């Protein structure tokens, strides 16, 4: 097994691009291990509806990045106190869904550090019934990724705030995350260590205590290809938000001008149907407004830009455009 050096990168989009590039392009006769630490971000599972997992207003305020990964499972919060590990191996037909195979060496090292960790359920590592790690897998058919988080010293208050969904009445076929009781590994260590020390001990332990092991440093050509993958996929709204399963939303609010009830249908990230109901009075038919929004990406900025073409008050009475945008796409 060869260790991939990501050169201390903390950009979640670049790290996920590196992971996928290594999976698809590195020597298929060799196993690889990758560590990466991300700046504050929410990493969404491949089959999830992003809006069902995040507190959009909070992440916008804090500048938290939202990135979809290629593996399934639930949404997780990453910050500089969270270490991610990724095993890149051949897919032998037995390893997929065999989380025990890839978590056992991690658990062994944690136990050597005095942390009484164990695999519970299908893919979680727990200590005293508190989750310290979640894992997921992805396979190309020939090669596979088995990766996971290790909550070492994560800001737990941010976890709750960033993943506390504020938009209700969303119905989709996306895989909804199940929230668990979580804890940091640092809470269970007898002697405190730094993240860097933890990373080194884990790495040495995973290589079965060998002091010297092979390290792969990416060439300029490889880094260029990783950055191109990032730009073509992980930087895009279409991948991170628009790739969500088909879903619909009901939004309802009473204003001084009356009640407005919206039914919004979203497919491939774009509004496929939009219906407005209510007891308001307006000069223009709301069907014109409904038709205006069909085909628009379900994204607050894009919706706002489209509505700049008209005056919302013409359809409802005294109502600001911004108030209507917040109803279409905003916290409850």
Secondary structure, DSSP 8 states (H G I E B T S, - for coil): -EEEE-TT---HHHHHHHHHHHHHHS-TTS-EEEEE--SSEEEE-TTS-GGGT--HHHHHHHT-EEEE-SS-S--EEE-TTEEEEEEEEE--SSSTT-HHHHHHHHHHHHHHTT--EEEETTTEEEETTEEEEEEEEEE-SSEEEEEEEEESS--HHHHHHHT------EEESS-------B--GGGG-SS---HHHHHHHHHHHHTTT-S---EEE--HHHHHHHHHHIIIIIT-HIIIIITS--EEEEEEEEETTEEEEEEEEEETTEEEEEEEEES---SS-HHHHHHHHTT-BS-HHHHHHHHTTS-THHHHSS--HHHHHHHHSS--
